[in-house]
């Protein structure tokens, strides 16, 4: 049985409307100043959820700065309980992108084991798990379904760091997002065929150009990190978040009119 009903009403509504917008400050970003900056921007810009490194002090800091629900990410299950006590609403295994340049890779068996350990530690907390993009698409789909069977509440995709865009401008942004959007579509189709549906978040490599494509491809929401974190000032971050929020809102309006 899903635990999504335990989330704040605002998050439940965003998942239901397939318009969830998660700002990601980074699994390995433990810099209080930068986390505070991203948190404030997420709150002012209109994000639904803030994804931060799994640290109790950062959770308290981010909640105060953003005023929106917090998700904590880690690959160490033992770190989650204290973060939940500090106020995190969602726990997440992944994103794995930051580990690949260091030669650290995650495969299906390990991800399932991490999910099992985390679920045993916190059986009443909403659990999200990232599906590693290094797996072939059919293996990503199988892992996603296996994770759902094991009690995972949310599935997330990735892939932006592996993409090497060859074009500039809008076409380059689409090329950058292609791996995570391909994973989203493939996993969404597998969920539909197997009647195993949970919210699916498309993350990594997205921009205001591609967020609507991700939703059209089957996602319930999007996660944006580097497109915001790379900016040097809070005002720039807020502007970027508002642009992405508007892109999602415009798609939602068009979809509603076509129903």
N, C-alpha and C positions, 0 to 999 in steps of 0.2 A: 504494500500500500504506500502511495506517495506521501511524502512529508511536506509537500509544497504548501499545504494548508496552514503550516506553522509559520510561514513567512509573513512579513508585514503585508498588509492589504495592497499597498502600492506595487510591490513586486509581483504579487499574484495577478494583479490586473495587467501589468506589462507583459508577463508571460502569456496570459490568455489572449491579449491583443496582438501578440507576436511583434512587440515593439520595444523589448528590453534593450537598454543601452548600458553596458558595463564599461567603466573606465578602469584600465589596468595600470597600476603604478610599477609593477614588476615583482616577481617572486623573489629576486635577489636584491631588491632595493630596500635597504634598511636605513637609508639616510632620512632622519626625521624632517629636515628642512625641505627636501624634495617631496617627500610623502605629504607634508602639510600643504605645499604648493599645489600638488596635483589634487589633493582632497578638496581644497577650497574651490579650485576650478571646476571639479566635478559637481559640487553642490550648486555653485552659481550658474554653471552651464546647462543644467537640467538633466544630468545623468540619473539613472535609476539605481545603480549599484556601483560600489567602489571595490576593486580587487587589489589587495595589498599583500605584502610579505607577512608570514605568520609569526607575529610578535605581539604579545599582549599590550605593550606600551604603544606600539604603532596603532593598534586597534582603537585604543582610547583616544589617541591623538586624532586619528582619521575621523572617528565618529563626531568628535567635537567640531572639527574643521569643516566637515562636509555636510553633516545633518542628514545623510542618506545611509541605507543599510550597507554593511560591510561583509565582503567575502575575503577569506584568507587562503592563500595558496602555499603549498609546501609538498615535498616528497618524503617528509618524515612524519608519519601519523602521530607520533608521541607529542608533537608540538601543538596539535590542534586543541586539546582540552582547555589549556590555559587561555588561548585566544578566544574560545567560545565563552569562557567565564568573563572575559573582558568585554564581550558584547558582539562578537561576530555572528552573523545570521546564517552564513553559508561557509562550508569548508570545501576546499578544492584540491585535488591531486593534480599537479601540473601548474601552469603551462611548462612544457619541456624545452621550448625553443632555446632558452638561455644556456642549457646544458650541452647542446650539440657542438658548439665551437670548442668546448673543452674535451670532446671525445667521449662524453657520457651519454649513452643512449638507453632508452626505455622501450622494452618490448612487451608483448601482450601478457605473458605470464607474470612478469613483475608488476605491471599495472593492476592486474586482477588481484594479486597478493596485497598490494598497497591498499586497494579498495576494501578488501576483506578485513584487513587489520584496522583500517579507519572506521569501518562500519561497526566492528566489534567494540571499539573504544567509545564511539558516540552514536548509538543506535537511533537516537531521537533528533539528530541534527541533519539538516539538508546537506547532501553530499553531491558535489559535482566532480566529474573526472574528465580530464583531457585525453583524447585518443591520439597517440603519437603519429605524426604525419610521415614518419620514416617507414611505416608499414604500407604495403600495397592497399589500394582502395578496398578490395574485397575483404582483406584482413582487418582493416579499420572498421568496416561494417560488422563483421563477426564479433570483434572485440566490444563494440558499442552494445550489441545485443546481449553479449555475455555479462557486461557490466550492469545492464538493466536487470537481468535475471538475478544478479547478486545483490540488488537493492540500491543501486545508484539512482539518484533522483534527477540529475541533469548531466547531459553529455556535452562536451565542448570539443571543437576542432581546432587545428592549428596548421601552420605551413608557411607563414610569411617569410621566415628566415631562409628557407631553402629556395625561394623564388628569385630568379635573376632576370628582371625585366630588361628587355632589349630596346624598348621604345621609351620616348619621353612623353610627358603630359598625361592625358587621360588614358591613352592606350597602355602606357607603362603602369599606371595604377591598377588597371584591370589585370594585367599580366602578374603584378605583384600579389594580387588576391586570388589568383586562379587555383593554387593548391588547396587552400582552406575552403574555398567555395565548392570545389570538386568533391572534397570530403563531406561537406555539409549535404550536398545533393544526394550523394551515394548513401550516406547513413540515413537521411530522411526517407529515402525510398525503401531501404531495408526495414526501417521501423514501420512504415505503412504496410508493407507486405506481410510482416510478422505480427502486426497488431500489437507492437510493443512501443508505445509512444510516451516519451518524456520530453521536456523542453530541450532544445538543441541550440547551443550558442556557437555562432561562427566567430572565430577570433584569429588574430595574427595576420598582419598584412593588409587589413582593411582601411578604407578611407571614406570620405563623404561620397565619393564617386561610386563605391562598390557596396555600401551597406544595404541599399535597397535590393541589389542583386542577391545578396546573401539571404535576405528575408524571402525573396521570390523563390530561391532555391530550396526552401524548407526550414530555415532557421526560425527560432522563436525570439532570437535576440542576437546582438553583436557585442563583441568585446574589442575595444580599441586601446592600444598601449603606446607604441612608438610614435604614431602620428601626433600624439599629444605630448608625450614625455620629451621628445626631441626639441620642443619649443623652449625658448630661453626665459620667458616671462609669463606670469600668471594671466595677464590680459590676453596674450596670444593663445594660451591654453583654453581660456573661457570661450574665445571666439571660435576656436576649432571644435570644441565640444558643442557649441550652439549650432554650428553648421551641420554637424553630424546628426544632432537631434532634429534639425529641420528636415534633413534628407529622409530620416525615418518617418517623421510626421507626414511629409508629403506623400510618401509611398502608402502610408496607412489611409490617408484620405482618398487616394486614387483607388485603392483596393475596396474601400467601403462603397464608393460610388459604383463600382463595377459589379458588386454583389446583387 
